[in-house]
Amino acid sequence: MNEPQHDLAHPTFSAGHRSLSRRRFWQLGAAAALTAGATTLLPGRTAAAAAQDYFDTAAELAGSDPVLTNLIKALTAGFSVPRPTAPAPLKIFDDVAVLSAGWVSSTAILTSGGIILIDALNNPTEAQRYIVSGLRTLGLDPATIKYVVVTHGHGDHFGGAQYLRDTYGARVMMAPNDWATLASTRPANAPTRDLDITDGQSLTLGSTTVKLHYTPGHTPGSVSPIFPARWQGTAHSAMIWGGTNPPTSTTDKQTYLSSVLSFATKMSQAGVDVELSNHAFCDYGLERMAQLRSAPNTTNNPFVMGTSGAQLFMDVMENMLRGRIAQDQEAASGTSMALAAAATHTAGCGC
């Protein structure tokens, strides 16, 4: 996390679009095949070359912006997850607070009817230390948590949910596919099944409505919310991508890619101009919190990217996923050739 701090004035996200090379035209032709999971590439192109083209395009789109370059790092194969120090709780918008353990965060949406909490950290201890104490530090009452929306069924997101339900009566929400996974695997700190999230569901509390969209791929039941946020009296539309790390299998990566494309459309329709992450090392989030902490009265909130910037974030994610899928195809091709060569050798040696 040694990227240079970027100015609180919004970065010029549109610059990446103007700098795209001709490889993008090839990519548009190959996109349908990769999205559908086909292994057929355009004539004269190898999967390895295709992967590098996509990665290069992601880099061109990102330029030097640390939000996007950190996203590229997080989506690169072999990325090592950091364990940064937990920051103090912070209201990053007038009605949105981040309660972070450092490498994973919970987001509190503050409504006139109480709190909608997105994710619940690793375990009851973290929920008490970072969520409960964090809300109190900000002058908020944890007893007003009405819903805990779990973006996906991994322990660092659901671990404190049952504690919050038992202590404050909060309802716990998750997509059915991930509830089913928890029921079959029975991980530590798993919450008892409570409310199912339906695709596109509107969750209203007080005068605030959060839209919950299925974005499977990271897990079968990953969910990404879109919700309103205000900064100094100005209304914005925010999103949290539900699960960042690409899955292992090619099929699941293709599902993830489809989710990226469909969610980008929903973001556009909702006018999303704010990008947030439940893993703030993926998107320069911790550094942006530090910037905001040092200039709390700024009119240029560093989390406001503009609608074009939010779409550019998804464009970078799309190209990284296409590159990862092409890498898988290259690996599968190499394995097939090796097996074919071995079979030929065996057939010819009379063994």
C-alpha positions as CSV (number, residue, x, y, z in Angstrom):
1,M,0.0,0.0,0.0
2,N,2.8,2.4,-0.9
3,E,0.9,4.1,-3.7
4,P,1.2,8.0,-3.7
5,Q,-1.7,9.9,-2.2
6,H,-3.9,11.3,-4.9
7,D,-5.3,14.8,-4.5
8,L,-8.8,15.2,-3.0
9,A,-9.9,16.7,-6.3
10,H,-11.5,13.9,-8.3
11,P,-9.1,12.0,-10.6
12,T,-9.6,12.3,-14.4
13,F,-11.1,8.8,-14.8
14,S,-12.1,9.4,-18.5
15,A,-8.4,9.7,-19.5
16,G,-8.1,5.9,-19.8
17,H,-10.8,5.7,-22.5
18,R,-8.9,8.1,-24.7
19,S,-5.6,6.2,-24.4
20,L,-6.9,2.8,-25.5
21,S,-4.8,1.1,-28.2
22,R,-5.9,-0.9,-31.2
23,R,-5.9,-4.1,-29.2
24,R,-9.2,-3.1,-27.8
25,F,-10.8,-3.6,-31.2
26,W,-9.5,-7.2,-31.3
27,Q,-10.9,-7.7,-27.8
28,L,-14.4,-6.6,-28.8
29,G,-14.3,-9.3,-31.4
30,A,-13.2,-11.9,-29.0
31,A,-15.4,-10.8,-26.1
32,A,-18.4,-12.9,-27.0
33,A,-16.4,-16.1,-27.1
34,L,-14.7,-15.5,-23.8
35,T,-18.0,-14.5,-22.1
36,A,-19.6,-17.6,-23.3
37,G,-16.7,-19.7,-22.1
38,A,-15.7,-20.8,-25.6
39,T,-12.0,-21.7,-26.1
40,T,-12.0,-20.7,-29.7
41,L,-9.9,-17.6,-30.3
42,L,-9.6,-15.4,-33.3
43,P,-7.1,-16.7,-36.0
44,G,-3.5,-16.2,-35.1
45,R,-4.2,-15.4,-31.5
46,T,-3.1,-17.6,-28.5
47,A,-4.9,-17.5,-25.2
48,A,-1.7,-16.2,-23.6
49,A,-1.6,-13.3,-26.1
50,A,-5.3,-12.6,-25.4
51,A,-4.7,-12.5,-21.7
52,Q,-1.9,-10.0,-22.0
53,D,-4.0,-7.9,-24.3
54,Y,-6.7,-7.7,-21.6
55,F,-4.3,-7.0,-18.8
56,D,-2.6,-4.3,-20.9
57,T,-6.0,-2.7,-21.6
58,A,-6.8,-2.7,-17.9
59,A,-3.5,-0.9,-17.2
60,E,-4.2,1.6,-19.9
61,L,-7.7,2.3,-18.5
62,A,-6.2,2.6,-15.0
63,G,-3.4,4.9,-15.9
64,S,-1.7,6.1,-12.7
65,D,-4.9,6.4,-10.6
66,P,-4.3,4.5,-7.4
67,V,-8.0,3.4,-7.0
68,L,-7.8,1.5,-10.3
69,T,-4.1,0.3,-10.0
70,N,-4.9,-1.2,-6.6
71,L,-7.9,-3.0,-8.2
72,I,-5.6,-4.4,-10.8
73,K,-3.3,-5.8,-8.1
74,A,-6.1,-7.3,-6.2
75,L,-7.4,-9.1,-9.3
76,T,-4.0,-10.4,-10.4
77,A,-3.3,-14.1,-10.0
78,G,-1.1,-14.8,-7.0
79,F,-2.1,-11.6,-5.2
80,S,-1.1,-11.7,-1.5
81,V,-3.8,-10.2,0.8
82,P,-2.3,-7.6,3.1
83,R,-3.2,-7.2,6.8
84,P,-3.2,-3.4,7.3
85,T,-3.8,-1.8,10.7
86,A,-7.4,-1.1,11.5
87,P,-8.3,2.6,11.0
88,A,-10.5,4.5,13.4
89,P,-14.2,4.4,12.4
90,L,-15.2,7.2,10.0
91,K,-18.3,8.6,8.4
92,I,-17.2,8.8,4.8
93,F,-20.6,10.3,3.9
94,D,-23.1,12.1,6.0
95,D,-25.1,8.9,6.2
96,V,-22.5,6.2,5.6
97,A,-19.9,5.0,8.0
98,V,-17.0,2.5,7.6
99,L,-16.2,0.2,10.5
100,S,-13.0,-1.5,9.5
101,A,-10.8,-4.3,10.9
102,G,-8.1,-3.2,8.4
103,W,-8.3,-5.8,5.7
104,V,-12.0,-6.2,5.8
105,S,-14.7,-3.7,6.6
106,S,-18.3,-3.3,7.6
107,T,-20.4,-0.4,6.1
108,A,-23.2,1.2,8.1
109,I,-25.9,2.9,6.1
110,L,-27.5,5.4,8.5
111,T,-31.2,5.9,7.9
112,S,-34.1,7.7,9.7
113,G,-35.3,4.3,10.8
114,G,-32.0,2.8,12.1
115,I,-28.9,1.2,10.6
116,I,-28.5,-1.2,7.7
117,L,-25.2,-2.9,8.2
118,I,-23.4,-4.3,5.2
119,D,-21.3,-7.3,6.4
120,A,-20.3,-8.2,10.0
121,L,-16.5,-8.9,10.0
122,N,-14.9,-12.2,11.2
123,N,-16.4,-13.1,14.5
124,P,-18.2,-11.8,17.6
125,T,-15.0,-10.3,19.1
126,E,-14.4,-8.2,15.9
127,A,-18.1,-7.2,15.8
128,Q,-17.8,-5.9,19.4
129,R,-14.4,-4.2,18.9
130,Y,-15.0,-2.6,15.5
131,I,-18.7,-2.4,14.8
132,V,-20.3,-1.8,18.2
133,S,-17.5,0.3,19.6
134,G,-17.0,2.0,16.3
135,L,-20.6,3.1,16.1
136,R,-20.5,4.4,19.7
137,T,-17.3,6.3,18.9
138,L,-19.3,8.0,16.1
139,G,-22.1,8.8,18.4
140,L,-24.4,6.1,17.0
141,D,-26.3,3.5,18.9
142,P,-25.6,-0.2,17.8
143,A,-29.0,-1.1,19.2
144,T,-30.5,0.6,16.2
145,I,-29.0,-1.9,13.8
146,K,-32.1,-3.4,12.1
147,Y,-30.6,-5.4,9.3
148,V,-27.2,-7.1,8.6
149,V,-26.8,-7.7,4.9
150,V,-24.2,-10.3,4.3
151,T,-22.7,-9.8,0.8
152,H,-21.5,-13.4,0.6
153,G,-21.0,-16.5,2.6
154,H,-17.3,-16.2,3.8
155,G,-16.5,-16.0,7.4
156,D,-14.9,-12.5,7.3
157,H,-18.3,-11.2,6.2
158,F,-20.8,-13.2,8.3
159,G,-18.7,-13.9,11.4
160,G,-20.3,-11.2,13.7
161,A,-23.8,-11.5,12.3
162,Q,-25.3,-13.9,14.8
163,Y,-23.8,-11.9,17.7
164,L,-25.5,-8.7,16.4
165,R,-28.8,-10.7,16.0
166,D,-28.6,-12.2,19.5
167,T,-27.6,-8.9,21.1
168,Y,-29.6,-6.3,19.2
169,G,-32.3,-8.3,17.4
170,A,-30.9,-7.4,14.0
171,R,-32.3,-9.4,11.1
172,V,-29.6,-11.2,9.1
173,M,-30.0,-11.4,5.3
174,M,-28.1,-13.5,2.7
175,A,-28.8,-15.0,-0.7
176,P,-30.3,-18.5,-0.6
177,N,-27.3,-20.1,-2.4
178,D,-24.9,-18.9,0.3
179,W,-27.3,-19.8,3.1
180,A,-27.3,-23.3,1.6
181,T,-23.5,-23.4,1.5
182,L,-23.3,-22.5,5.2
183,A,-25.9,-25.2,6.0
184,S,-23.8,-27.8,4.3
185,T,-20.4,-26.8,5.5
186,R,-21.3,-25.5,9.0
187,P,-18.4,-23.1,9.4
188,A,-17.5,-21.4,12.7
189,N,-19.7,-18.4,13.7
190,A,-22.2,-19.1,10.9
191,P,-25.5,-17.3,11.6
192,T,-28.7,-19.3,11.8
193,R,-30.7,-18.9,8.6
194,D,-32.9,-15.8,8.8
195,L,-34.0,-13.7,5.8
196,D,-33.4,-14.6,2.1
197,I,-32.2,-11.9,-0.3
198,T,-34.0,-11.9,-3.6
199,D,-32.4,-10.6,-6.8
200,G,-33.1,-6.9,-7.2
201,Q,-34.8,-6.7,-3.8
202,S,-35.5,-3.2,-2.4
203,L,-34.7,-3.1,1.3
204,T,-36.3,0.0,2.8
205,L,-35.6,1.4,6.3
206,G,-36.9,4.8,7.2
207,S,-36.7,6.9,4.1
208,T,-33.7,5.0,2.6
209,T,-34.0,2.2,0.1
210,V,-31.1,-0.2,-0.7
211,K,-31.2,-2.3,-3.8
212,L,-29.7,-5.7,-3.5
213,H,-28.5,-7.4,-6.7
214,Y,-27.2,-10.9,-7.2
215,T,-23.6,-10.9,-8.5
216,P,-22.5,-14.5,-8.2
217,G,-19.0,-15.6,-9.0
218,H,-16.9,-14.9,-5.9
219,T,-19.5,-17.2,-4.2
220,P,-22.7,-18.7,-5.7
221,G,-24.7,-16.2,-3.6
222,S,-22.7,-13.0,-3.8
223,V,-24.8,-9.8,-3.5
224,S,-23.9,-6.2,-4.4
225,P,-25.9,-3.3,-3.0
226,I,-26.7,0.1,-4.5
227,F,-27.8,2.8,-2.1
228,P,-28.1,6.6,-1.7
229,A,-25.4,8.6,0.1
230,R,-25.2,12.3,0.9
231,W,-22.2,14.5,1.2
232,Q,-22.6,18.1,2.4
233,G,-26.2,18.2,1.2
234,T,-25.5,16.7,-2.2
235,A,-27.1,13.4,-3.1
236,H,-25.0,10.5,-4.6
237,S,-25.6,6.9,-5.5
238,A,-23.1,4.4,-4.1
239,M,-22.3,0.7,-4.6
240,I,-20.3,-2.0,-2.9
241,W,-19.1,-4.9,-5.1
242,G,-19.9,-8.0,-3.1
243,G,-16.9,-10.2,-3.5
244,T,-13.6,-9.2,-5.1
245,N,-11.2,-12.2,-5.4
246,P,-11.8,-14.2,-8.6
247,P,-12.8,-17.8,-8.0
248,T,-10.6,-20.8,-8.9
249,S,-12.6,-22.5,-11.7
250,T,-13.0,-21.0,-15.2
251,T,-16.7,-21.6,-15.1
252,D,-17.0,-19.6,-11.9
253,K,-14.8,-16.8,-13.4
254,Q,-17.2,-16.7,-16.4
255,T,-20.1,-16.3,-13.9
256,Y,-18.2,-13.5,-12.2
257,L,-17.6,-11.8,-15.5
258,S,-21.3,-12.0,-16.4
259,S,-22.1,-10.4,-13.0
260,V,-19.6,-7.6,-13.7
261,L,-21.3,-6.8,-17.0
262,S,-24.9,-7.0,-15.6
263,F,-24.1,-5.0,-12.5
264,A,-22.3,-2.3,-14.5
265,T,-25.6,-1.9,-16.4
266,K,-27.6,-1.6,-13.1
267,M,-25.0,0.9,-11.8
268,S,-25.5,3.0,-15.0
269,Q,-29.3,2.9,-14.6
270,A,-29.0,4.0,-10.9
271,G,-26.5,6.8,-11.7
272,V,-23.9,5.3,-9.4
273,D,-21.0,7.8,-8.8
274,V,-19.5,6.3,-5.6
275,E,-17.5,3.1,-5.4
276,L,-16.9,1.4,-2.1
277,S,-15.3,-2.0,-1.2
278,N,-15.7,-4.3,1.8
279,H,-11.9,-5.0,1.3
280,A,-10.5,-1.4,1.2
281,F,-7.0,-2.6,0.2
282,C,-8.5,-3.5,-3.1
283,D,-9.5,0.1,-4.1
284,Y,-7.3,2.5,-2.2
285,G,-10.1,2.8,0.3
286,L,-8.0,3.0,3.4
287,E,-5.9,5.8,1.9
288,R,-9.1,7.6,0.8
289,M,-10.4,7.4,4.3
290,A,-7.1,9.0,5.5
291,Q,-7.5,11.8,3.0
292,L,-11.0,12.5,4.2
293,R,-10.0,12.3,7.8
294,S,-7.3,15.0,7.2
295,A,-9.8,17.2,5.3
296,P,-13.2,16.5,6.8
297,N,-14.9,19.6,5.3
298,T,-13.7,19.1,1.8
299,T,-16.3,19.5,-1.0
300,N,-14.4,16.9,-3.0
301,N,-15.1,13.6,-1.3
302,P,-12.5,11.2,-2.6
303,F,-15.0,8.3,-2.8
304,V,-17.1,10.2,-5.4
305,M,-15.7,9.1,-8.7
306,G,-18.5,10.4,-11.0
307,T,-20.7,8.1,-13.1
308,S,-18.0,7.7,-15.7
309,G,-15.4,6.9,-13.1
310,A,-17.6,4.2,-11.5
311,Q,-18.1,2.6,-14.9
312,L,-14.4,2.8,-15.6
313,F,-13.9,0.9,-12.3
314,M,-16.1,-1.9,-13.8
315,D,-14.3,-1.7,-17.1
316,V,-11.0,-2.4,-15.4
317,M,-12.6,-5.3,-13.5
318,E,-14.1,-6.7,-16.8
319,N,-10.7,-6.7,-18.6
320,M,-8.9,-8.3,-15.6
321,L,-11.5,-11.1,-15.5
322,R,-11.3,-11.6,-19.3
323,G,-7.6,-11.9,-18.9
324,R,-7.8,-14.4,-16.1
325,I,-10.2,-16.5,-18.1
326,A,-7.8,-16.4,-21.1
327,Q,-5.0,-17.5,-18.7
328,D,-7.1,-20.5,-17.7
329,Q,-7.7,-21.3,-21.3
330,E,-4.0,-21.2,-22.0
331,A,-3.3,-23.5,-19.0
332,A,-6.0,-25.9,-20.1
333,S,-4.5,-25.9,-23.6
334,G,-1.0,-26.6,-22.3
335,T,-2.3,-29.5,-20.2
336,S,-4.2,-31.0,-23.2
337,M,-1.1,-30.9,-25.3
338,A,1.1,-32.4,-22.6
339,L,-1.4,-35.3,-22.2
340,A,-1.6,-35.8,-25.9
341,A,2.2,-36.0,-26.2
342,A,2.4,-38.4,-23.3
343,A,-0.2,-40.6,-24.9
344,T,1.7,-40.6,-28.2
345,H,4.9,-41.5,-26.4
346,T,3.2,-44.4,-24.5
347,A,1.6,-45.7,-27.6
348,G,4.9,-45.8,-29.5
349,C,7.2,-47.4,-26.9
350,G,5.3,-50.7,-26.6
351,C,5.1,-50.4,-22.8
